[in-house]
Amino acid sequence: MKSIFYMHPFLYEFGIRFLYFDGLSILKDIIGKQKEVFEPACGYGRVKKFIYSCCKYSGIDLNERFIRYGRKKKRDIYVGNILDIKQYKNSDVIILSDILHHLTIKDVKKLVSIAVQYAREKIVIVEPEFVTAAGKKNIFSRLLGKFMSVTDFDGINEIEKWLSKKEYESLFQELKDSHHNIEKLKIKRFRKHYFVEMFVNG
Ligand SMILES: C[S@@+](CC[C@H](N)C(=O)[O-])C[C@H]1O[C@@H](n2cnc3c(N)ncnc32)[C@H](O)[C@@H]1O
């Protein structure tokens, strides 16, 4: 059964505000103005309020309740599977926010290899850094990982493994190295999040 946070979008919104505050505020600088932004796994479209209002934002997600909740807030979001290439559209920026840790490494690679075909400028990955606490090799981390796998179960993906900082950083590098059209990688840390920019060479 999916976690209560994924059943009730208002609970998710409340929880995430409590956890992250304005942790995504750096997105304005990273994305810039007048951009077309597409978000696979958009939830209810939380990211929209962290980017400039002159950007054109849209997204897809499989959680129908989240989509209904976001659409009531006038967000241009639809039900769709992020691993289905037919659901994508060309955009200046494709943002992957808070989704990588939900997926298997195989699906992360598939997701990025789809996104790279549709991003005109860059892919931006946002991952909460605190989840790496569950990627350490001690009893406390294992227990934390088990707890987080239940509370963060989206009803779609079983969380396979929590990554450590080192594993995240080598995953980002591997994603870059395995796509010849990703020409540059920039990793920033801001308010306990990774912000990874993968610049795409048109
Ligand atoms: C932690 S939430 C992040 C939501 C949003 N990106 C944000 O930052 O607020 C992860 C989202 O991924 C969605 N998701 C997971 N696997 C998916 C898939 N295969 N296709 C579409 N959405 C998916 C879930 O429904 C959930 O809304």
The ligand as an ORCA input file, in Angstrom:
! r2SCAN-3c Opt
* xyz 0 1
  C       8.794     12.264     -4.277
  S       7.577     12.584     -5.485
  C       8.285     14.006     -6.251
  C       7.248     14.883     -6.892
  C       7.792     16.180     -7.496
  N       8.799     15.939     -8.483
  C       8.328     17.088     -6.414
  O       9.551     17.359     -6.383
  O       7.520     17.529     -5.578
  C       7.875     11.312     -6.666
  C       6.777     11.251     -7.723
  O       7.173     10.347     -8.755
  C       5.998      9.777     -9.285
  N       6.389      8.605    -10.092
  C       7.129      7.555     -9.696
  N       7.310      6.683    -10.712
  C       6.649      7.219    -11.785
  C       6.462      6.797    -13.127
  N       6.973      5.652    -13.585
  N       5.751      7.603    -13.952
  C       5.208      8.770    -13.491
  N       5.359      9.221    -12.224
  C       6.068      8.449    -11.382
  C       5.158      9.497     -8.064
  O       3.797      9.333     -8.377
  C       5.428     10.742     -7.213
  O       4.460     11.721     -7.419
*
